[in-house]
Amino acid sequence: MAENRASARDEAFLEGVPCWVDAQLADVEAGKRFYGGLFGWSFTASHGGGVWARREGEPVAALARKADGRLPTVWTVYFATPDADALARRVRTGGGQVVTAPAQVGELGTAALVTDPEGAVLGLWQPGSHRGFGRRHEPGTFAWAELYARDTAAANAFYGELFHDALFGPDAEPDFGRAPLVDVFPAEMPPHFLVHFAVEDCEAALAAVRRLGGRVQAGPFATSYGTVGVVADDQGASFAVLQR
């Protein structure tokens, strides 16, 4: 599929476009070593004791410290919106749930966590001073988000209604898709979004993941949008590497 080339540096992301990702980690310093080694990221301090990951000076992701050790160690994808409160209401109307109500993150913007009707967690981001990705769709940056769902028809209906313009509008160039959960994961795995980062060589990236203490969970395997390997970092956060 074609890339969505809107840039956080010059215009707002269309509602429903993945605009940011973060990882909730027990050990941010370990995360810096792992992801710096894998993607060549540099880091600067950000809100709440976490860090922003950067490529060539531009923000590409965040590593945040878990407030509670019982929380999952995960990557979350955030979808852009001009009005997080209104979008959260539409999520509820469509059968989803609000996990964390929209709340301001300093001057950066407003964030919320919600689920779709099957329970897959996604973030909502209403920009303030931080619009989202400064770079994407290039090695070491966000490339794709895949929703692994039990009922892809229901997922298509929910997201098609929620993010219609981003998926089907005249200027739509989607960079997230839907797939049956059992295509890659066992049936007992809950529905979820999998964040993909672009790499030049999938096999080399998988070798680097192993060398840095992570695990390869699946792949490499071919998809309609490239060659994918599903991995976990050395703290257990799952993500994917994508060679196009």
C-alpha positions as CSV (number, residue, x, y, z in Angstrom):
1,M,0.0,0.0,0.0
2,A,1.1,3.6,-0.5
3,E,2.6,5.6,2.2
4,N,0.8,8.5,3.9
5,R,3.3,11.3,3.4
6,A,1.8,13.9,5.7
7,S,4.6,15.3,7.9
8,A,4.4,16.3,11.5
9,R,6.8,19.1,10.7
10,D,4.5,20.9,8.2
11,E,0.9,19.9,8.7
12,A,-1.4,18.1,11.1
13,F,-2.1,14.4,10.6
14,L,-5.6,13.5,9.3
15,E,-7.8,12.1,12.0
16,G,-7.3,8.3,12.1
17,V,-3.7,8.3,10.8
18,P,-1.2,6.7,13.2
19,C,0.8,9.7,14.4
20,W,2.9,8.4,17.4
21,V,4.0,5.3,19.2
22,D,5.4,4.8,22.7
23,A,6.7,1.8,24.7
24,Q,5.8,1.4,28.4
25,L,8.9,-0.1,30.0
26,A,10.1,-1.0,33.5
27,D,13.7,0.1,32.7
28,V,14.0,3.1,30.3
29,E,17.8,3.0,30.4
30,A,17.7,-0.7,29.2
31,G,15.3,0.4,26.5
32,K,17.7,3.1,25.3
33,R,20.4,0.5,25.0
34,F,18.2,-2.0,23.1
35,Y,16.6,0.4,20.7
36,G,19.6,2.6,20.3
37,G,21.5,-0.5,19.3
38,L,18.8,-1.8,17.0
39,F,17.6,1.4,15.2
40,G,20.4,3.9,15.8
41,W,18.1,6.1,17.9
42,S,19.4,9.0,20.0
43,F,17.4,10.1,23.1
44,T,16.4,13.3,24.8
45,A,14.4,13.8,28.0
46,S,10.6,14.0,27.7
47,H,7.5,14.3,29.9
48,G,7.3,12.3,33.1
49,G,10.8,10.9,33.2
50,G,10.7,9.1,29.9
51,V,12.6,9.9,26.7
52,W,12.0,10.8,23.1
53,A,13.7,8.6,20.6
54,R,15.1,10.6,17.6
55,R,16.4,9.9,14.1
56,E,18.5,12.7,12.6
57,G,17.2,15.0,15.4
58,E,13.5,14.4,14.7
59,P,11.2,12.6,17.1
60,V,10.1,9.1,16.1
61,A,8.9,7.4,19.3
62,A,8.9,7.6,23.1
63,L,10.1,5.3,25.8
64,A,8.1,5.8,29.0
65,R,8.6,4.4,32.5
66,K,5.7,2.3,33.7
67,A,4.0,3.9,36.7
68,D,3.0,0.5,38.0
69,G,5.0,-2.7,37.6
70,R,1.8,-4.6,37.1
71,L,1.1,-2.7,33.9
72,P,1.9,-4.5,30.6
73,T,5.2,-3.9,28.8
74,V,3.9,-2.9,25.4
75,W,4.2,-0.6,22.4
76,T,1.1,1.5,21.8
77,V,0.1,3.2,18.6
78,Y,-1.7,6.6,18.8
79,F,-4.2,7.8,16.2
80,A,-4.4,11.5,15.4
81,T,-7.6,13.5,16.2
82,P,-8.4,17.2,16.5
83,D,-10.8,16.4,19.4
84,A,-9.9,13.5,21.7
85,D,-13.1,13.9,23.7
86,A,-15.3,13.6,20.7
87,L,-13.4,10.7,19.3
88,A,-13.6,8.9,22.7
89,R,-17.4,9.3,22.6
90,R,-17.5,7.8,19.1
91,V,-15.4,4.8,20.3
92,R,-18.0,4.2,23.0
93,T,-20.9,4.5,20.5
94,G,-19.2,2.0,18.2
95,G,-18.9,-0.6,21.0
96,G,-15.4,0.2,22.3
97,Q,-14.4,1.3,25.8
98,V,-12.4,4.2,27.2
99,V,-9.5,2.9,29.4
100,T,-8.0,6.3,30.2
101,A,-10.1,9.4,29.6
102,P,-8.5,12.2,27.5
103,A,-6.0,14.1,29.6
104,Q,-3.5,16.8,28.8
105,V,0.2,15.9,28.7
106,G,1.6,19.2,29.6
107,E,1.7,21.5,26.6
108,L,2.4,18.5,24.3
109,G,-1.2,17.6,23.6
110,T,-4.1,15.4,24.9
111,A,-3.9,11.6,25.1
112,A,-6.4,8.9,25.8
113,L,-6.3,5.1,25.7
114,V,-9.3,3.2,24.3
115,T,-10.2,-0.3,23.1
116,D,-12.1,-1.5,20.1
117,P,-15.1,-3.9,20.6
118,E,-12.7,-6.9,20.7
119,G,-10.5,-5.3,23.3
120,A,-7.5,-4.2,21.2
121,V,-5.9,-1.1,22.8
122,L,-5.1,2.0,20.9
123,G,-4.2,5.5,21.8
124,L,-5.8,8.8,20.7
125,W,-3.6,11.9,20.3
126,Q,-4.9,15.5,20.0
127,P,-1.8,17.6,19.3
128,G,-0.6,20.6,21.2
129,S,3.0,21.5,20.7
130,H,3.8,17.9,19.7
131,R,2.1,16.9,16.5
132,G,3.6,13.4,16.2
133,F,6.2,11.7,14.1
134,G,9.0,14.0,12.8
135,R,10.1,11.1,10.5
136,R,8.5,7.9,9.4
137,H,8.4,5.3,6.6
138,E,12.2,5.1,6.5
139,P,14.6,2.8,8.3
140,G,14.5,3.1,12.1
141,T,11.1,4.8,12.1
142,F,7.4,3.8,12.2
143,A,6.2,2.1,9.0
144,W,2.9,0.3,9.7
145,A,0.4,-0.8,12.4
146,E,-1.3,-4.1,12.0
147,L,-4.5,-5.0,13.9
148,Y,-4.7,-8.7,14.7
149,A,-8.4,-9.3,15.2
150,R,-10.6,-12.3,15.8
151,D,-13.4,-10.9,13.6
152,T,-11.9,-8.9,10.8
153,A,-15.3,-8.0,9.3
154,A,-16.4,-6.5,12.6
155,A,-13.0,-4.6,12.8
156,N,-13.4,-3.3,9.3
157,A,-16.9,-2.0,10.2
158,F,-15.7,-0.4,13.5
159,Y,-12.6,1.3,12.1
160,G,-14.3,2.1,8.8
161,E,-16.8,4.1,10.7
162,L,-14.4,5.6,13.2
163,F,-11.6,6.6,10.7
164,H,-13.5,6.7,7.4
165,D,-11.6,9.6,5.8
166,A,-8.2,8.2,6.7
167,L,-9.1,4.8,5.3
168,F,-11.4,5.5,2.4
169,G,-11.4,9.3,1.8
170,P,-10.2,10.8,-1.5
171,D,-6.7,11.5,-0.1
172,A,-6.4,8.3,2.0
173,E,-3.1,6.4,2.0
174,P,-3.6,4.1,4.9
175,D,-0.7,2.8,6.9
176,F,-2.6,0.4,9.1
177,G,-4.3,-2.8,8.3
178,R,-6.3,-5.7,9.7
179,A,-5.5,-9.5,9.7
180,P,-6.9,-12.6,11.4
181,L,-5.3,-13.2,14.7
182,V,-4.5,-16.9,14.0
183,D,-2.5,-16.0,10.9
184,V,0.5,-15.3,13.1
185,F,-0.4,-15.8,16.7
186,P,-2.1,-18.6,18.7
187,A,-5.9,-18.4,19.2
188,E,-5.5,-17.6,22.9
189,M,-3.6,-14.3,22.1
190,P,-5.9,-11.3,22.7
191,P,-6.6,-9.0,19.7
192,H,-4.0,-6.3,19.6
193,F,-2.2,-3.7,17.4
194,L,1.4,-4.6,16.4
195,V,3.7,-1.6,15.7
196,H,6.1,-2.1,12.7
197,F,9.4,-0.3,12.3
198,A,11.0,-0.1,8.9
199,V,14.4,-1.8,8.4
200,E,16.6,-2.2,5.3
201,D,17.2,-5.9,5.9
202,C,14.7,-8.0,7.9
203,E,17.1,-10.9,8.5
204,A,19.8,-8.6,9.7
205,A,17.4,-6.9,12.0
206,L,16.3,-10.2,13.5
207,A,19.9,-11.1,14.1
208,A,20.4,-7.8,15.9
209,V,17.4,-8.3,18.1
210,R,18.8,-11.7,19.2
211,R,22.3,-10.1,19.8
212,L,20.7,-7.4,22.0
213,G,18.9,-9.9,24.2
214,G,15.5,-9.8,22.5
215,R,13.5,-12.7,21.0
216,V,12.2,-13.5,17.6
217,Q,8.5,-14.6,17.9
218,A,7.6,-15.2,14.2
219,G,9.0,-14.8,10.8
220,P,10.3,-13.5,8.6
221,F,7.2,-13.9,6.5
222,A,5.8,-12.2,3.4
223,T,2.8,-9.9,3.7
224,S,1.0,-7.6,1.2
225,Y,3.0,-4.6,2.7
226,G,6.5,-6.2,2.9
227,T,8.6,-8.8,4.7
228,V,7.9,-8.9,8.5
229,G,9.5,-10.4,11.6
230,V,7.7,-10.3,14.9
231,V,10.0,-9.8,17.9
232,A,10.1,-8.8,21.5
233,D,12.7,-6.6,23.2
234,D,14.7,-7.6,26.2
235,Q,11.9,-6.5,28.5
236,G,9.1,-8.3,26.6
237,A,7.5,-5.5,24.6
238,S,6.5,-7.0,21.2
239,F,6.9,-5.1,17.9
240,A,7.7,-6.0,14.3
241,V,10.4,-5.1,11.8
242,L,9.3,-4.5,8.2
243,Q,11.4,-4.6,5.1
244,R,9.7,-3.1,2.0
